[in-house]
Amino acid sequence: MHGYDENKDAYLKRLRRVEGQVRGIERMVEDDSYCIDVLTQISAATRALQGVALALLEDHLRHCVADAISHRGADAEEKLQEATEAIKRLVKS
């Protein structure tokens, strides 16, 4: 079971919305829309994806990492390291 199982439908809905935003950006470029308008929409899609990523990270911390730590499992350190690396990637983007 993944940490996001309870919110899977909500994540899929958000990702479909982002997909629609990206298709809209593609149409804007095809239609030669004003550069700043295209960049504004790219920024909005990027923020939407970042929102999904942060929510997934929170679910991972609350479920996978917390579970590993509470059970003092051998994979607790691995889960913490994975979360740390994910945070680093998110901060860089």
C-alpha positions, 0 to 999 in steps of 0.5 A, a space after each residue: 500500500 502506498 501513502 497516497 492510496 487514500 488520496 489517489 482519486 484526488 491526485 489523479 483529478 489534479 494531474 488531469 487538470 495539469 494535463 489540460 493546462 499543458 494542452 492549453 499551453 500547446 494550443 497557445 503556442 500553435 496559435 502564436 499567443 503572446 509570449 508573456 501569456 504563454 509564460 504565465 500559463 507555464 508558471 501556473 502549470 508548474 505551480 500545480 505540479 509542485 502542489 501535487 508533489 508537495 502533497 505526495 511528499 506529505 503523504 509519504 512522510 505521514 505514511 511510509 516514513 512514519 510507519 517505518 520509524 514507528 516499527 523501528 524497521 531496518 528501512 527507517 533510515 532508507 525511508 528518511 534518506 529517500 524523503 531527504 533526496 525528494 525534498 532536495 529535488 523539489 527545492 532545486 526545481 
